[in-house]
């Protein structure tokens, strides 16, 4: 059975092309729910108008589906709460 840590490792490979950091480090992933062969991801994007949103979502789905035993990946996008970078992420971004 797929573990949460395995999913996190896959999410660390999904890059936001504008910021150059992965979605996990950026804090865009709110929840990971594992249900037998299904993985549910609740996440946000850096902004509602993110031009790379569809590409990022597709990459999340593709990478998680690479995990053995995963048959379905559902990504739920929310902007509540809106994304706010942590101090650590702001430092990584040089802001």
N, C-alpha and C positions, 0 to 999 in steps of 0.2 A: 504494500500500500504506500502511496505517495505521502511524504511527510511535509510539514510546513517549512522545514529548513530546506528541503529540496526545491520547493517552489520559490523561496526567497533567493536561493542561489541562481535560479533562472531569471528572476526579476532583476538581479544585479547585472545581467547582461543586456537589459533593454535600456538603451541610451536615449536621452532627450537630445536631439541633434543641435538644438540651439544653445543649450547650456553645457553639453559635454559631460553630464553626470547621469548615472543610472536612476531609474524611477524609484528604486528602494532607498538609495542614499538621499535623494531629493525629498523623500517623505510623501510621495504621491500615492502610496499604497496605504489605504486605511484599514482594510480587513482582508484576511485570507480564510476562506471556509472550505474545508475538505469534506466531501460527501461521497464515499466509496470511489467511484470513477469520475466524479465531477469536481471541478475546482471553481469556486466563486471568488472573484476579486472585486472588491469595492475600492475604487481609486478616484483620483482627481487629476486634473491637468494643471499646468502652471497658470493658465488663464482660459476662460471660456472660448476665446478666439484663437487658441493655439493652432497654428497652421499644420503642425505635425501630429495633432491628436489622432486622426484615423490611422496613421502609420504606427504610432506608439501602441495603440490598442491592438492592432493586428500583430505587432511584434510580441506583445505580452501573451496573446492567445497562442501564437505559433510556438514560442519557447516553452510554455507550460505544457502544451500538447506533446512535446518531445519526451516528457517524463513517462516512464513505463507505467501502464495501468490507467493513465488519464484518457478518458474517452471524450469528455466535454469540458470546455472552459467558457465560463460566462463572465464578462467584464461589465460591471455596473459603474457608470461614470456619475459622479456627484460633484457639485460645487458648494456643498454645505457640509462642513465648513469650507470656505475658500482656502486654497493653498497659501501658506505663509512659510517662507523658508526659516529654518532654525538658525541660530547664531553660527553653528558649525557649518551649515550649508552656505550661509552668506560669506563666511570666511573662505570656503573652498572656491566660491565664485568671485572672490575679490571685491565684494561689495561692502 
